[in-house]
Amino acid sequence: MTLDAEIRVTRGAFSLDLALAAEPGEVVALLGPNGAGKTTALRALAGLLPVTDGHLRLGERTWDAPPSVFVPAERREVGVVFQDYLLFAHLSALDNVAFGLRARGHRRAEARQRAAEWLDRVGLAEHAHRKPRALSGGQAQRVALARALVTDPRLLLLDEPLAALDASTRLQVRSDLAHHLRDYPGHTVLVTHDPLDAMVLADRLIILEHGRVVQQGPPAEVARQPRSDYVANLVGLNLYRGAARELTVELDGGGELTVAEPADGRVHVAFPPNAVSLHLERPEGSPRNTWPVTIGGIEQHAHTTRVRLDGHPPVLADITPATVAELRLRPGLRLWAAVKATEARTYPA
């Protein structure tokens, strides 16, 4: 029972063109910068926004096919977990979970029994009679998930489900959510801007920029071979495009890099910031790429320092605080950057 969607939506100057398919049990994550079209896609899938053109089918049932077919949200077998959870403040956790069943005509006793079973499944049986204000962020997220799943939806939509959590809670809740998604037999579409959430929770990533798909594939493949600057920044890689001839790549923005494996034609070249070493003088020795750079900025990143370097090509380098002190790094300082050819990975552009 495949989810098959061709979502084309035009709203003013913005247009979204997204082909989306998912198999039962598969989790597909939509990633992209603000304004890429992620929320528009989610609203179209939920039935809150009709598509301008295209179609939306789940199995043999068509939910949207303009101009003749549009199934409203309340008649779609969809569960949604919103970014802020949107729990009813005046209802207990139990009645929040039972709400969807009651709205579909189930008797109160039956709805509350099934809601209690789901609260037990997400580990909140002892909190059934608490109001949302008495729950932690992680507990509220699990109530929202139980409310979405209690109706046995064929499609589960997650809108930034971990964004409202603090860092200490996020790790455990992400692990719990991954467990529940593994047990869910339907189709899941996750919207997020957090690469770690997507890498942990999703089977497949779809990267949206300006309403268009720029890359898709399994998380490991996307991380290994980014195809846009946004994706490279997302997974923490330096990314360049250029023309390869044997072991040399002439870069589009100026400069060239030597690579370890021969290639020909248009390629991407990628390597991590921690593969870049910095030197006050041009380094000698083993074959490597070296070029002059100027420090454009310095930022602290956890236990390393990220240095933004202007040059041909510009590059990001992750170095230790000890190296910062040893080289006395400061904005405007001229240095030499070095990257071993074996650290530079190439793949077709």
N, C-alpha and C positions, 0 to 999 in steps of 0.2 A: 504494500500500500504506500506508494511513493508520494511525497510532497513535490509537486511540480508547479513552479511559479515563474511567470514572466511579468515582472513588476515594472511597469513604466508609468511614472507619475510626473505630471507637470504642474508646478505651483509658482506662478509668476515667472521670474527669470531662472528658477531652479528646475532641473529635470533629473529624474532618477531612472536609470535603465539597469535592472538587475535580473539576471537569470539565476534562479535558486532551486536546487533539488536536494532532497534528503530522503534517506531510507529509514525505515523503522529502527529505533534504537540509536540513531546517529545524532550527534550534537554538532551543529554548524554554528560557528561564531562569525558575526559581522564586526569587523574592526575598521576604524578610519578616524580621521580628525573630525573636530566639530564641523558640522555643516556638510558632511560627506553623504548623508542620506540614510544613516542607520535607523534613526527613529521613524523616518517616513516609511521605510520598509516594514518596520515592526507594526506600525499603525495599519498599514495595508493588510498585513497578514492577520491582524486581530479583527479586522472588519470595521475599524474606526475611520478608515479613509478608503474610498473606492479608487481603484487604479484608473488612470486615464486611458490606458491601452494595455493589451496583454491578457493574461489569465492567471487564475490561482485555483489549482485543483489538489485535492487530497484523496488519493485512491480514485474511485469512480465518481466522487462528488465534486462538482464545480462550485466554488464559493464566489468567484468574481470573474466575469467575462463580459466587459462592456460591448454594446450598450444594453444587453438584454438580461444579464444575470448579476445580481448582487445579493448575497446572503448577509444580513446584518450581524453584528457582533454577538448578540444574545442567542442567535441560532447556530453559531459555529461551535464546534467541539474544541474549544481553545481554552487553555489556562494561561494566565499572565501573572508574573511576579514583577511588580513595578520597582523602580529605583528606590523610592521612599516607602515601599510596601503598601501604603494606602490602606492600612487596617482601620476598621471602624472603632473610633475611640470609646464609644459608649457600649460596645459589645465585648464580652470575654473572649479569650483565645478560642475557646470551644465554639462559641456562636459565630466568631469570624470565619472559622473553617467551615461551619455548617451553612453559612450564608448562601453559597453557590448552589448547594443541594436544595435548600428551601426555595430559592428563586426558580428552580426547575421543577417545582411541584412536589418534592418529597415531604412526607410528614415530619413534624418536628422531632419526634422520638427517633425515627430512623436516621434523620440527618445528623442529630447529635451523636448517635451511636457510631456512625461512620466517621464523624469528625473526631471523636475520642480515639478511635482506632488509628487515625492518621497522626494525631498528636503523640500517641505512643510510639509510632514508627519513627517520628523525628525527635524522640527523646524529650517530649514536653508534657507527658501525661500529668505530672504533678503541678503544672502551671495552667491547667485547662480553664480555671475560673478566674485567672488574672486578666486585668484590662491591659491594653497595649502599653500604657504609660508605666506599668509595673514590670515590663519586660526589658531585657537588655537588647542591644542592637542585633546580636546574633540570634537571640530567641525570637525576636520579631521577624527576622528573615525566615526562620524555620516555620513560623506560623503562616507567613505569606506563601511559602512553598507548599505546605500542607493544604492550604485553601485552594491553590491552583491545581493540585493533583487529585483532590478528593472527588472531583466530578469525572474522573477517568478521561481526561481530554486526549484527543488524538494528536494535538499540537501544543507544545509548551513553549511559551515565549518568556525570555528572561531579559529584562531591561536594566542593565548595569546592576545586577543583583547584589554585588558586594560593595558598591561605591559608598554606601552610607556607614560602613563599618570602620572602626579604628584599626590600626595596623596589628595590634595584639590579638584582636578577635578575628581578623580576616583570614589568617592562616588556618585556624581550626574550622571555620565556617566553610571555607573553600574546600577543605578535605571532606567535610560532611556532604556538601552539595555534590561533589564528584561521586560520592558513594550512591546518593539517591538517583543521580542521572544514569549511572550504570544499571540500576534496577528498573528504570522507566522504559517501557516498551515502545512508546510513541516517538514522534519527531520533536527535536528541540532546536530552537533558534535562539542564540545568545547574542545580545548586543553589548559590546564593551569597548572601552578605550584602553583597558589594562592588558598588556601583552601576557602577563603571567596568568591572569584569570583565563585567557583564551588558550594558552599553551597547556594548562592543567586540565581544563574542563572540556575542550572541544576535540572532536575527531578531525574536523576540517575547518580551515580558515578561509574567509572571503574578505579581501581588503578592498574597501570602497574609498575613492577619492573623487570629489566633485561629481558625485552621482554615478560614477562608473566603476566597474570592477577592474582593478589594476593587477591583481594577483590572487590566486587561490590554490589550495592544496593542503596536505597534511601539515601540522604545525612544524615538524622537524624540517620538512622540505622548504617551507616559507622562510624559516629562520636561517637555513643554510644558504639559500639563494634568493635574497631579496631583490625585487625588481623595481623599486622606487625608493626615493630618499626617505619617504615617510616610514616605509617598512624597515629600511636599514637603521634609522634612528630608533625605531621600535625595538628591534632586537640587538641594538648596540654594535653595529658594524660600520666601518668606513666603506662607502660604495662609490664606484666610478664606472663610467662607460667609455668605450674607446674602440679603436681598430687594432686588432692583433695581427702580428706577422711573426710566426715562429714564437720566440720567447720574449718579444717586446710588444707592449701595448701602448700606442699613442693615445693619450687621454683627450677627451673632447674639450675639457676646460684648460688644457695646457699641461705640459709635462709628460713623462712616460714612466712606465713601470716594467721591470723585468719579472717574469713569472717562471715557475719551475716546469710547467708542462706546456708544450707547444700548442698554439691555437692560431686560427686564421679567421678573419672577418670580424663582425661586430660582437663584442663581448662585454660582460660585466666583470669587474674585478672587486673582490671584497676581502677585508681582513679586519680583525678586532682591534680596538684601541690599545689593548695590552700587548699587541705585537709591535708597537712603535716604540723605539728607543730614541732618546734625545741626547745630543752631544754638543759641547761647546766648540769642538773642532771637527772637521770632516773625518769620520771614522775610516780606518783602513782594515784590511784583513779579509775575512771570508766574503764571497760574492753577496752583495746586498744592494737594495735600492737606497740611495742617499740623495737628499736634496735640501737646499736652504729654506728655512721657515722663520717666521716671526710670531711670537706669542701674541695672540689676539685676546685671550681670556683664560682665567684659571678658576675652576670650581671644585669644591670638595664633594666627593661622591663616596659616602660610606667610609671604607678604609683606604680608598685610593683618591688621587687627585686627577681630575680630567683637565687636560690642557687643550685649548682650541688654537690651532696653528694655521696661520695664513701662508700660502705658498703655492707652488705649482707641482703637485696638487695641494689644496688645503687638506688638513687631516686632524683627527682627534687622537690624542694619546692619553692613556691611563698610566700613571706612574705613582710611586710610593711617596709619602710625605718626606722620607729621608732623601729621595732624589731631588725633590723641590728645594730642600735646604742645601743640599750639596751643590746644586747648580745655581742656587740663588735666583730662582725663576721669578720673573715679573713681566707684566704686559709690556710689549715693545722689544723685549730681548730677542736678538737674532741667534738662531741655533741651527743645528743640522738634525734632520729627522732621518731615521734609518728603519727599514723593514726588510727582513730576509725574504728572498724570492719564494721560499718554501711556505711562507705564511700567507702569501697572496693567492686566493682561490679564484679561478676564472670559470665562467659558464656562458653559454650563448645569450646574447641580448635579445 
